[in-house]
Amino acid sequence: MSREEVSRREKSIEETREYHQQYLRAISNPVRRQILRAIRDGYRTITALQSHTGLAVDSLEWHLSILEHDFCIVKESRKGQIIYTLTQEGRVIDYLD
């Protein structure tokens, strides 16, 4: 194996490790798991999530940004409204707690 191949492989391993660390950080928090369950159950807008979870909007938006950045949810705009949906990674909530 050439040095270049070894370097690429090490970079790939490091990227995978980083991906998993981010993902685990997102799902390890009980508040974020509550948000994932709420999205799974159909509460997909900020207003619906805030009403369902009782979180302040600022706190909810912060947790949603972590979940989005760490591969658990995607944010879409539909008819002028922001909708959150689970990614495949976010669906792990079915197996937690």
MIZA-744235 format. One record per residue: chain; residue in three letters; residue number from 1; x, y, z of N, C-alpha, C, O, CB in turn. Coordinates in steps of 0.05 Angstrom, whole numbers, always signed. Glycine has a CB too. Example, Ala and Ser with C-alpha at 12.3 -4.5 7.8 and 13.67 -1.06 7.14 Angstrom:
2
@chaine = A residu = ALA num = 1 n.east = +264 n.north = -114 n.up = +156 ca.east = +246 ca.north = -90 ca.up = +156 c.east = +264 c.north = -66 c.up = +156 o.east = +285 o.north = -66 o.up = +169 cb.east = +226 cb.north = -89 cb.up = +181
@chaine = A residu = SER num = 2 n.east = +257 n.north = -45 n.up = +142 ca.east = +273 ca.north = -21 ca.up = +143 c.east = +258 c.north = +1 c.up = +157 o.east = +268 o.north = +23 o.up = +161 cb.east = +282 cb.north = -12 cb.up = +114
END
This chain:
97
@chaine = A residu = MET num = 1 n.east = +17 n.north = -23 n.up = +0 ca.east = +0 ca.north = +0 ca.up = +0 c.east = +18 c.north = +25 c.up = +0 o.east = +37 o.north = +27 o.up = +16 cb.east = -19 cb.north = +0 cb.up = +25
@chaine = A residu = SER num = 2 n.east = +12 n.north = +43 n.up = -18 ca.east = +28 ca.north = +67 ca.up = -20 c.east = +22 c.north = +86 c.up = +4 o.east = +2 o.north = +84 o.up = +17 cb.east = +23 cb.north = +81 cb.up = -47
@chaine = A residu = ARG num = 3 n.east = +40 n.north = +106 n.up = +7 ca.east = +35 ca.north = +126 ca.up = +28 c.east = +9 c.north = +141 c.up = +23 o.east = -5 o.north = +147 o.up = +42 cb.east = +59 cb.north = +146 cb.up = +30
@chaine = A residu = GLU num = 4 n.east = +4 n.north = +147 n.up = -1 ca.east = -20 ca.north = +161 ca.up = -8 c.east = -45 c.north = +145 c.up = -1 o.east = -64 o.north = +156 o.up = +10 cb.east = -20 cb.north = +168 cb.up = -38
@chaine = A residu = GLU num = 5 n.east = -45 n.north = +120 n.up = -7 ca.east = -67 ca.north = +102 ca.up = +0 c.east = -71 c.north = +100 c.up = +30 o.east = -93 o.north = +101 o.up = +40 cb.east = -63 cb.north = +74 cb.up = -12
@chaine = A residu = VAL num = 6 n.east = -49 n.north = +98 n.up = +45 ca.east = -50 ca.north = +97 ca.up = +74 c.east = -61 c.north = +123 c.up = +85 o.east = -78 o.north = +123 o.up = +103 cb.east = -22 cb.north = +92 cb.up = +86
@chaine = A residu = SER num = 7 n.east = -52 n.north = +146 n.up = +74 ca.east = -62 ca.north = +172 ca.up = +82 c.east = -92 c.north = +175 c.up = +78 o.east = -107 o.north = +184 o.up = +95 cb.east = -47 cb.north = +194 cb.up = +68
@chaine = A residu = ARG num = 8 n.east = -101 n.north = +166 n.up = +54 ca.east = -130 ca.north = +167 ca.up = +48 c.east = -146 c.north = +150 c.up = +67 o.east = -168 o.north = +157 o.up = +76 cb.east = -135 cb.north = +159 cb.up = +19
@chaine = A residu = ARG num = 9 n.east = -136 n.north = +126 n.up = +72 ca.east = -149 ca.north = +108 ca.up = +90 c.east = -151 c.north = +119 c.up = +119 o.east = -172 o.north = +117 o.up = +131 cb.east = -135 cb.north = +80 cb.up = +91
@chaine = A residu = GLU num = 10 n.east = -129 n.north = +130 n.up = +128 ca.east = -129 ca.north = +143 ca.up = +155 c.east = -149 c.north = +166 c.up = +156 o.east = -163 o.north = +170 o.up = +176 cb.east = -101 cb.north = +152 cb.up = +162
@chaine = A residu = LYS num = 11 n.east = -150 n.north = +182 n.up = +135 ca.east = -169 ca.north = +204 ca.up = +134 c.east = -197 c.north = +194 c.up = +135 o.east = -214 o.north = +205 o.up = +148 cb.east = -164 cb.north = +222 cb.up = +109
@chaine = A residu = SER num = 12 n.east = -203 n.north = +173 n.up = +120 ca.east = -229 ca.north = +161 ca.up = +119 c.east = -238 c.north = +150 c.up = +147 o.east = -260 o.north = +154 o.up = +155 cb.east = -230 cb.north = +138 cb.up = +98
@chaine = A residu = ILE num = 13 n.east = -219 n.north = +137 n.up = +160 ca.east = -224 ca.north = +127 ca.up = +187 c.east = -230 c.north = +150 c.up = +206 o.east = -249 o.north = +149 o.up = +222 cb.east = -201 cb.north = +110 cb.up = +198
@chaine = A residu = GLU num = 14 n.east = -214 n.north = +171 n.up = +204 ca.east = -218 ca.north = +195 ca.up = +222 c.east = -245 c.north = +208 c.up = +216 o.east = -259 o.north = +216 o.up = +235 cb.east = -195 cb.north = +215 cb.up = +218
@chaine = A residu = GLU num = 15 n.east = -253 n.north = +210 n.up = +191 ca.east = -279 ca.north = +222 ca.up = +184 c.east = -302 c.north = +205 c.up = +195 o.east = -321 o.north = +216 o.up = +205 cb.east = -282 cb.north = +225 cb.up = +153
@chaine = A residu = THR num = 16 n.east = -299 n.north = +179 n.up = +193 ca.east = -319 ca.north = +161 ca.up = +204 c.east = -322 c.north = +164 c.up = +234 o.east = -344 o.north = +165 o.up = +245 cb.east = -313 cb.north = +132 cb.up = +196
@chaine = A residu = ARG num = 17 n.east = -299 n.north = +165 n.up = +247 ca.east = -299 ca.north = +169 ca.up = +276 c.east = -312 c.north = +195 c.up = +284 o.east = -328 o.north = +196 o.up = +303 cb.east = -270 cb.north = +168 cb.up = +287
@chaine = A residu = GLU num = 18 n.east = -306 n.north = +216 n.up = +270 ca.east = -318 ca.north = +243 ca.up = +275 c.east = -348 c.north = +242 c.up = +271 o.east = -363 o.north = +253 o.up = +287 cb.east = -305 cb.north = +264 cb.up = +257
@chaine = A residu = TYR num = 19 n.east = -357 n.north = +229 n.up = +249 ca.east = -386 ca.north = +226 ca.up = +243 c.east = -400 c.north = +213 c.up = +266 o.east = -420 o.north = +222 o.up = +276 cb.east = -390 cb.north = +210 cb.up = +217
@chaine = A residu = HIS num = 20 n.east = -388 n.north = +191 n.up = +276 ca.east = -401 ca.north = +176 ca.up = +298 c.east = -401 c.north = +191 c.up = +324 o.east = -420 o.north = +190 o.up = +339 cb.east = -386 cb.north = +149 cb.up = +302
@chaine = A residu = GLN num = 21 n.east = -380 n.north = +206 n.up = +329 ca.east = -379 ca.north = +223 ca.up = +353 c.east = -401 c.north = +244 c.up = +353 o.east = -414 o.north = +248 o.up = +373 cb.east = -351 cb.north = +236 cb.up = +356
@chaine = A residu = GLN num = 22 n.east = -404 n.north = +257 n.up = +330 ca.east = -425 ca.north = +277 ca.up = +328 c.east = -453 c.north = +265 c.up = +332 o.east = -469 o.north = +275 o.up = +346 cb.east = -424 cb.north = +291 cb.up = +300
@chaine = A residu = TYR num = 23 n.east = -457 n.north = +242 n.up = +319 ca.east = -483 ca.north = +229 ca.up = +320 c.east = -489 c.north = +220 c.up = +349 o.east = -511 o.north = +225 o.up = +359 cb.east = -483 cb.north = +204 cb.up = +301
@chaine = A residu = LEU num = 24 n.east = -470 n.north = +208 n.up = +362 ca.east = -474 ca.north = +199 ca.up = +389 c.east = -479 c.north = +223 c.up = +408 o.east = -494 o.north = +221 o.up = +427 cb.east = -450 cb.north = +183 cb.up = +399
@chaine = A residu = ARG num = 25 n.east = -465 n.north = +245 n.up = +403 ca.east = -470 ca.north = +269 ca.up = +419 c.east = -499 c.north = +278 c.up = +416 o.east = -511 o.north = +286 o.up = +436 cb.east = -450 cb.north = +292 cb.up = +410
@chaine = A residu = ALA num = 26 n.east = -510 n.north = +276 n.up = +393 ca.east = -537 ca.north = +285 ca.up = +388 c.east = -557 c.north = +267 c.up = +402 o.east = -576 o.north = +277 o.up = +415 cb.east = -543 cb.north = +286 cb.up = +358
@chaine = A residu = ILE num = 27 n.east = -554 n.north = +241 n.up = +400 ca.east = -575 ca.north = +223 ca.up = +411 c.east = -571 c.north = +217 c.up = +441 o.east = -588 o.north = +205 o.up = +453 cb.east = -575 cb.north = +198 cb.up = +395
@chaine = A residu = SER num = 28 n.east = -548 n.north = +225 n.up = +452 ca.east = -543 ca.north = +219 ca.up = +480 c.east = -558 c.north = +238 c.up = +499 o.east = -561 o.north = +232 o.up = +523 cb.east = -513 cb.north = +220 cb.up = +486
@chaine = A residu = ASN num = 29 n.east = -568 n.north = +260 n.up = +489 ca.east = -582 ca.north = +279 ca.up = +505 c.east = -612 c.north = +272 c.up = +507 o.east = -625 o.north = +269 o.up = +487 cb.east = -578 cb.north = +308 cb.up = +494
@chaine = A residu = PRO num = 30 n.east = -622 n.north = +270 n.up = +532 ca.east = -651 ca.north = +262 ca.up = +535 c.east = -670 c.north = +283 c.up = +523 o.east = -692 o.north = +275 o.up = +513 cb.east = -657 cb.north = +259 cb.up = +564
@chaine = A residu = VAL num = 31 n.east = -664 n.north = +308 n.up = +523 ca.east = -681 ca.north = +328 ca.up = +511 c.east = -682 c.north = +324 c.up = +480 o.east = -704 o.north = +325 o.up = +468 cb.east = -671 cb.north = +357 cb.up = +517
@chaine = A residu = ARG num = 32 n.east = -660 n.north = +318 n.up = +468 ca.east = -660 ca.north = +314 ca.up = +439 c.east = -674 c.north = +288 c.up = +432 o.east = -687 o.north = +286 o.up = +411 cb.east = -631 cb.north = +313 cb.up = +429
@chaine = A residu = ARG num = 33 n.east = -672 n.north = +268 n.up = +449 ca.east = -687 ca.north = +243 ca.up = +444 c.east = -717 c.north = +249 c.up = +446 o.east = -733 o.north = +238 o.up = +431 cb.east = -679 cb.north = +221 cb.up = +465
@chaine = A residu = GLN num = 34 n.east = -725 n.north = +266 n.up = +465 ca.east = -753 ca.north = +274 ca.up = +467 c.east = -762 c.north = +288 c.up = +441 o.east = -784 o.north = +283 o.up = +432 cb.east = -757 cb.north = +293 cb.up = +491
@chaine = A residu = ILE num = 35 n.east = -745 n.north = +305 n.up = +431 ca.east = -752 ca.north = +319 ca.up = +405 c.east = -754 c.north = +299 c.up = +382 o.east = -772 o.north = +301 o.up = +366 cb.east = -730 cb.north = +341 cb.up = +399
@chaine = A residu = LEU num = 36 n.east = -736 n.north = +280 n.up = +381 ca.east = -737 ca.north = +260 ca.up = +360 c.east = -763 c.north = +244 c.up = +361 o.east = -776 o.north = +239 o.up = +341 cb.east = -713 cb.north = +241 cb.up = +362
@chaine = A residu = ARG num = 37 n.east = -771 n.north = +236 n.up = +386 ca.east = -796 ca.north = +222 ca.up = +389 c.east = -820 c.north = +239 c.up = +380 o.east = -839 o.north = +229 o.up = +368 cb.east = -800 cb.north = +213 cb.up = +418
@chaine = A residu = ALA num = 38 n.east = -819 n.north = +265 n.up = +387 ca.east = -841 ca.north = +283 ca.up = +379 c.east = -843 c.north = +285 c.up = +349 o.east = -865 o.north = +285 o.up = +338 cb.east = -837 cb.north = +311 cb.up = +392
@chaine = A residu = ILE num = 39 n.east = -820 n.north = +288 n.up = +336 ca.east = -820 ca.north = +289 ca.up = +306 c.east = -831 c.north = +263 c.up = +295 o.east = -847 o.north = +263 o.up = +276 cb.east = -791 cb.north = +295 cb.up = +295
@chaine = A residu = ARG num = 40 n.east = -822 n.north = +241 n.up = +305 ca.east = -832 ca.north = +215 ca.up = +296 c.east = -862 c.north = +213 c.up = +299 o.east = -876 o.north = +202 o.up = +282 cb.east = -818 cb.north = +192 cb.up = +312
@chaine = A residu = ASP num = 41 n.east = -873 n.north = +225 n.up = +321 ca.east = -901 ca.north = +223 ca.up = +326 c.east = -918 c.north = +244 c.up = +311 o.east = -942 o.north = +246 o.up = +315 cb.east = -906 cb.north = +226 cb.up = +356
@chaine = A residu = GLY num = 42 n.east = -905 n.north = +261 n.up = +294 ca.east = -920 ca.north = +279 ca.up = +277 c.east = -918 c.north = +308 c.up = +284 o.east = -929 o.north = +325 o.up = +270 cb.east = -948 cb.north = +271 cb.up = +278
@chaine = A residu = TYR num = 43 n.east = -904 n.north = +315 n.up = +306 ca.east = -900 ca.north = +343 ca.up = +313 c.east = -876 c.north = +354 c.up = +298 o.east = -853 o.north = +350 o.up = +307 cb.east = -897 cb.north = +347 cb.up = +345
@chaine = A residu = ARG num = 44 n.east = -880 n.north = +367 n.up = +275 ca.east = -858 ca.north = +372 ca.up = +257 c.east = -852 c.north = +402 c.up = +253 o.east = -833 o.north = +408 o.up = +239 cb.east = -864 cb.north = +360 cb.up = +231
@chaine = A residu = THR num = 45 n.east = -867 n.north = +420 n.up = +264 ca.east = -861 ca.north = +448 ca.up = +262 c.east = -851 c.north = +458 c.up = +289 o.east = -854 o.north = +445 o.up = +310 cb.east = -887 cb.north = +465 cb.up = +253
@chaine = A residu = ILE num = 46 n.east = -838 n.north = +482 n.up = +288 ca.east = -828 ca.north = +494 ca.up = +313 c.east = -851 c.north = +497 c.up = +333 o.east = -849 o.north = +491 o.up = +357 cb.east = -815 cb.north = +521 cb.up = +308
@chaine = A residu = THR num = 47 n.east = -874 n.north = +507 n.up = +323 ca.east = -897 ca.north = +512 ca.up = +341 c.east = -907 c.north = +486 c.up = +353 o.east = -911 o.north = +485 o.up = +378 cb.east = -919 cb.north = +526 cb.up = +325
@chaine = A residu = ALA num = 48 n.east = -910 n.north = +466 n.up = +337 ca.east = -920 ca.north = +440 ca.up = +347 c.east = -900 c.north = +428 c.up = +366 o.east = -908 o.north = +417 o.up = +387 cb.east = -926 cb.north = +421 cb.up = +324
@chaine = A residu = LEU num = 49 n.east = -875 n.north = +429 n.up = +360 ca.east = -854 ca.north = +417 ca.up = +377 c.east = -852 c.north = +433 c.up = +403 o.east = -850 o.north = +421 o.up = +425 cb.east = -827 cb.north = +418 cb.up = +363
@chaine = A residu = GLN num = 50 n.east = -854 n.north = +459 n.up = +402 ca.east = -853 ca.north = +475 ca.up = +426 c.east = -877 c.north = +469 c.up = +444 o.east = -874 o.north = +466 o.up = +469 cb.east = -852 cb.north = +505 cb.up = +419
@chaine = A residu = SER num = 51 n.east = -900 n.north = +467 n.up = +433 ca.east = -924 ca.north = +461 ca.up = +448 c.east = -922 c.north = +433 c.up = +460 o.east = -930 o.north = +428 o.up = +484 cb.east = -949 cb.north = +463 cb.up = +430
@chaine = A residu = HIS num = 52 n.east = -912 n.north = +414 n.up = +445 ca.east = -911 ca.north = +386 ca.up = +454 c.east = -889 c.north = +382 c.up = +475 o.east = -893 o.north = +367 o.up = +495 cb.east = -905 cb.north = +367 cb.up = +431
@chaine = A residu = THR num = 53 n.east = -866 n.north = +394 n.up = +472 ca.east = -844 ca.north = +390 ca.up = +490 c.east = -843 c.north = +409 c.up = +514 o.east = -832 o.north = +403 o.up = +535 cb.east = -818 cb.north = +392 cb.up = +475
@chaine = A residu = GLY num = 54 n.east = -855 n.north = +433 n.up = +510 ca.east = -855 ca.north = +453 ca.up = +531 c.east = -828 c.north = +468 c.up = +533 o.east = -824 o.north = +484 o.up = +551 cb.east = -860 cb.north = +440 cb.up = +558
@chaine = A residu = LEU num = 55 n.east = -811 n.north = +464 n.up = +513 ca.east = -785 ca.north = +478 ca.up = +513 c.east = -789 c.north = +507 c.up = +503 o.east = -806 o.north = +512 o.up = +486 cb.east = -765 cb.north = +463 cb.up = +495
@chaine = A residu = ALA num = 56 n.east = -772 n.north = +525 n.up = +513 ca.east = -772 ca.north = +552 ca.up = +502 c.east = -762 c.north = +550 c.up = +473 o.east = -746 o.north = +533 o.up = +466 cb.east = -753 cb.north = +570 cb.up = +520
@chaine = A residu = VAL num = 57 n.east = -772 n.north = +568 n.up = +457 ca.east = -765 ca.north = +568 ca.up = +428 c.east = -735 c.north = +569 c.up = +424 o.east = -725 o.north = +554 o.up = +407 cb.east = -779 cb.north = +591 cb.up = +414
@chaine = A residu = ASP num = 58 n.east = -721 n.north = +586 n.up = +438 ca.east = -692 ca.north = +588 ca.up = +435 c.east = -678 c.north = +562 c.up = +441 o.east = -660 o.north = +553 o.up = +426 cb.east = -680 cb.north = +610 cb.up = +453
@chaine = A residu = SER num = 59 n.east = -686 n.north = +549 n.up = +462 ca.east = -674 ca.north = +523 ca.up = +470 c.east = -681 c.north = +502 c.up = +449 o.east = -664 o.north = +486 o.up = +441 cb.east = -685 cb.north = +514 cb.up = +498
@chaine = A residu = LEU num = 60 n.east = -706 n.north = +501 n.up = +440 ca.east = -715 ca.north = +482 ca.up = +420 c.east = -699 c.north = +486 c.up = +394 o.east = -690 o.north = +466 o.up = +382 cb.east = -745 cb.north = +485 cb.up = +415
@chaine = A residu = GLU num = 61 n.east = -696 n.north = +510 n.up = +385 ca.east = -681 ca.north = +515 ca.up = +360 c.east = -652 c.north = +507 c.up = +363 o.east = -640 o.north = +496 o.up = +344 cb.east = -682 cb.north = +545 cb.up = +353
@chaine = A residu = TRP num = 62 n.east = -640 n.north = +511 n.up = +387 ca.east = -612 ca.north = +502 ca.up = +391 c.east = -610 c.north = +472 c.up = +389 o.east = -592 o.north = +462 o.up = +375 cb.east = -602 cb.north = +512 cb.up = +419
@chaine = A residu = HIS num = 63 n.east = -628 n.north = +457 n.up = +402 ca.east = -628 ca.north = +428 ca.up = +401 c.east = -633 c.north = +418 c.up = +372 o.east = -621 o.north = +399 o.up = +363 cb.east = -649 cb.north = +416 cb.up = +420
@chaine = A residu = LEU num = 64 n.east = -652 n.north = +431 n.up = +358 ca.east = -658 ca.north = +424 ca.up = +330 c.east = -633 c.north = +428 c.up = +313 o.east = -628 o.north = +412 o.up = +295 cb.east = -681 cb.north = +440 cb.up = +320
@chaine = A residu = SER num = 65 n.east = -618 n.north = +449 n.up = +317 ca.east = -594 ca.north = +454 ca.up = +301 c.east = -574 c.north = +432 c.up = +305 o.east = -560 o.north = +424 o.up = +287 cb.east = -582 cb.north = +482 cb.up = +307
@chaine = A residu = ILE num = 66 n.east = -571 n.north = +423 n.up = +330 ca.east = -552 ca.north = +401 ca.up = +335 c.east = -562 c.north = +376 c.up = +322 o.east = -546 o.north = +361 o.up = +309 cb.east = -549 cb.north = +396 cb.up = +366
@chaine = A residu = LEU num = 67 n.east = -587 n.north = +370 n.up = +324 ca.east = -598 ca.north = +346 ca.up = +311 c.east = -595 c.north = +347 c.up = +281 o.east = -589 o.north = +326 o.up = +268 cb.east = -628 cb.north = +342 cb.up = +318
@chaine = A residu = GLU num = 68 n.east = -598 n.north = +370 n.up = +270 ca.east = -595 ca.north = +373 ca.up = +240 c.east = -566 c.north = +370 c.up = +233 o.east = -559 o.north = +356 o.up = +214 cb.east = -606 cb.north = +401 cb.up = +231
@chaine = A residu = HIS num = 69 n.east = -549 n.north = +384 n.up = +247 ca.east = -520 ca.north = +383 ca.up = +241 c.east = -508 c.north = +355 c.up = +245 o.east = -490 o.north = +347 o.up = +231 cb.east = -505 cb.north = +403 cb.up = +258
@chaine = A residu = ASP num = 70 n.east = -520 n.north = +340 n.up = +264 ca.east = -509 ca.north = +314 ca.up = +271 c.east = -525 c.north = +291 c.up = +258 o.east = -525 o.north = +269 o.up = +269 cb.east = -508 cb.north = +311 cb.up = +300
@chaine = A residu = PHE num = 71 n.east = -538 n.north = +297 n.up = +236 ca.east = -549 ca.north = +276 ca.up = +218 c.east = -575 c.north = +263 c.up = +227 o.east = -582 o.north = +242 o.up = +216 cb.east = -529 cb.north = +256 cb.up = +214
@chaine = A residu = CYS num = 72 n.east = -590 n.north = +274 n.up = +246 ca.east = -614 ca.north = +261 ca.up = +256 c.east = -640 c.north = +271 c.up = +244 o.east = -659 o.north = +256 o.up = +242 cb.east = -615 cb.north = +264 cb.up = +286
@chaine = A residu = ILE num = 73 n.east = -640 n.north = +296 n.up = +235 ca.east = -664 ca.north = +307 ca.up = +222 c.east = -656 c.north = +324 c.up = +198 o.east = -633 o.north = +332 o.up = +195 cb.east = -679 cb.north = +324 cb.up = +243
@chaine = A residu = VAL num = 74 n.east = -676 n.north = +328 n.up = +181 ca.east = -672 ca.north = +347 ca.up = +159 c.east = -694 c.north = +368 c.up = +162 o.east = -716 o.north = +363 o.up = +171 cb.east = -674 cb.north = +333 cb.up = +131
@chaine = A residu = LYS num = 75 n.east = -688 n.north = +392 n.up = +153 ca.east = -706 ca.north = +415 ca.up = +154 c.east = -714 c.north = +421 c.up = +125 o.east = -697 o.north = +425 o.up = +108 cb.east = -693 cb.north = +440 cb.up = +168
@chaine = A residu = GLU num = 76 n.east = -740 n.north = +423 n.up = +121 ca.east = -751 ca.north = +430 ca.up = +94 c.east = -771 c.north = +453 c.up = +96 o.east = -784 o.north = +456 o.up = +117 cb.east = -764 cb.north = +405 cb.up = +81
@chaine = A residu = SER num = 77 n.east = -773 n.north = +468 n.up = +75 ca.east = -793 ca.north = +489 ca.up = +74 c.east = -816 c.north = +479 c.up = +57 o.east = -812 o.north = +472 o.up = +34 cb.east = -781 cb.north = +516 cb.up = +63
@chaine = A residu = ARG num = 78 n.east = -840 n.north = +478 n.up = +69 ca.east = -864 ca.north = +470 ca.up = +54 c.east = -885 c.north = +491 c.up = +58 o.east = -893 o.north = +497 o.up = +81 cb.east = -874 cb.north = +442 cb.up = +64
@chaine = A residu = LYS num = 79 n.east = -894 n.north = +503 n.up = +37 ca.east = -915 ca.north = +523 ca.up = +37 c.east = -908 c.north = +545 c.up = +57 o.east = -925 o.north = +554 o.up = +72 cb.east = -942 cb.north = +511 cb.up = +45
@chaine = A residu = GLY num = 80 n.east = -883 n.north = +553 n.up = +57 ca.east = -874 ca.north = +575 ca.up = +74 c.east = -870 c.north = +568 c.up = +104 o.east = -866 o.north = +585 o.up = +120 cb.east = -894 cb.north = +597 cb.up = +73
@chaine = A residu = GLN num = 81 n.east = -872 n.north = +542 n.up = +110 ca.east = -869 ca.north = +533 ca.up = +137 c.east = -845 c.north = +513 c.up = +139 o.east = -842 o.north = +497 o.up = +121 cb.east = -895 cb.north = +519 cb.up = +147
@chaine = A residu = ILE num = 82 n.east = -830 n.north = +515 n.up = +160 ca.east = -807 ca.north = +497 ca.up = +164 c.east = -818 c.north = +471 c.up = +177 o.east = -831 o.north = +471 o.up = +197 cb.east = -785 cb.north = +510 cb.up = +182
@chaine = A residu = ILE num = 83 n.east = -811 n.north = +449 n.up = +164 ca.east = -820 ca.north = +422 ca.up = +173 c.east = -794 c.north = +406 c.up = +179 o.east = -776 o.north = +406 o.up = +163 cb.east = -838 cb.north = +408 cb.up = +152
@chaine = A residu = TYR num = 84 n.east = -794 n.north = +392 n.up = +201 ca.east = -772 ca.north = +374 ca.up = +208 c.east = -780 c.north = +345 c.up = +204 o.east = -802 o.north = +337 o.up = +212 cb.east = -763 cb.north = +379 cb.up = +237
@chaine = A residu = THR num = 85 n.east = -763 n.north = +329 n.up = +192 ca.east = -767 ca.north = +301 ca.up = +189 c.east = -743 c.north = +285 c.up = +198 o.east = -720 o.north = +295 o.up = +197 cb.east = -775 cb.north = +294 cb.up = +160
@chaine = A residu = LEU num = 86 n.east = -747 n.north = +261 n.up = +207 ca.east = -725 ca.north = +244 ca.up = +215 c.east = -710 c.north = +233 c.up = +192 o.east = -721 o.north = +227 o.up = +171 cb.east = -736 cb.north = +221 cb.up = +232
@chaine = A residu = THR num = 87 n.east = -684 n.north = +231 n.up = +195 ca.east = -667 ca.north = +217 ca.up = +176 c.east = -667 c.north = +187 c.up = +185 o.east = -678 o.north = +180 o.up = +205 cb.east = -638 cb.north = +229 cb.up = +174
@chaine = A residu = GLN num = 88 n.east = -653 n.north = +171 n.up = +169 ca.east = -650 ca.north = +143 ca.up = +177 c.east = -636 c.north = +141 c.up = +204 o.east = -644 o.north = +125 o.up = +221 cb.east = -634 cb.north = +127 cb.up = +155
@chaine = A residu = GLU num = 89 n.east = -617 n.north = +158 n.up = +208 ca.east = -603 ca.north = +159 ca.up = +234 c.east = -621 c.north = +167 c.up = +256 o.east = -619 o.north = +157 o.up = +279 cb.east = -578 cb.north = +177 cb.up = +232
@chaine = A residu = GLY num = 90 n.east = -639 n.north = +186 n.up = +251 ca.east = -657 ca.north = +195 ca.up = +271 c.east = -678 c.north = +175 c.up = +279 o.east = -689 o.north = +176 o.up = +301 cb.east = -671 cb.north = +220 cb.up = +262
@chaine = A residu = ARG num = 91 n.east = -683 n.north = +156 n.up = +261 ca.east = -703 ca.north = +135 ca.up = +267 c.east = -694 c.north = +116 c.up = +289 o.east = -709 o.north = +98 o.up = +297 cb.east = -710 cb.north = +120 cb.up = +242
@chaine = A residu = VAL num = 92 n.east = -669 n.north = +118 n.up = +297 ca.east = -658 ca.north = +101 ca.up = +319 c.east = -675 c.north = +105 c.up = +344 o.east = -674 o.north = +88 o.up = +362 cb.east = -629 cb.north = +108 cb.up = +324
@chaine = A residu = ILE num = 93 n.east = -689 n.north = +128 n.up = +346 ca.east = -705 ca.north = +134 ca.up = +370 c.east = -725 c.north = +111 c.up = +376 o.east = -733 o.north = +107 o.up = +399 cb.east = -720 cb.north = +160 cb.up = +366
@chaine = A residu = ASP num = 94 n.east = -732 n.north = +96 n.up = +355 ca.east = -750 ca.north = +73 ca.up = +360 c.east = -737 c.north = +52 c.up = +377 o.east = -751 o.north = +35 o.up = +389 cb.east = -759 cb.north = +61 cb.up = +333
@chaine = A residu = TYR num = 95 n.east = -711 n.north = +52 n.up = +380 ca.east = -697 ca.north = +31 ca.up = +394 c.east = -683 c.north = +41 c.up = +420 o.east = -670 o.north = +26 o.up = +433 cb.east = -676 cb.north = +19 cb.up = +376
@chaine = A residu = LEU num = 96 n.east = -687 n.north = +66 n.up = +427 ca.east = -675 ca.north = +78 ca.up = +451 c.east = -697 c.north = +81 c.up = +472 o.east = -721 o.north = +83 o.up = +467 cb.east = -662 cb.north = +105 cb.up = +444
@chaine = A residu = ASP num = 97 n.east = -688 n.north = +83 n.up = +496 ca.east = -704 ca.north = +88 ca.up = +520 c.east = -723 c.north = +65 c.up = +525 o.east = -738 o.north = +66 o.up = +544 cb.east = -720 cb.north = +113 cb.up = +518
END
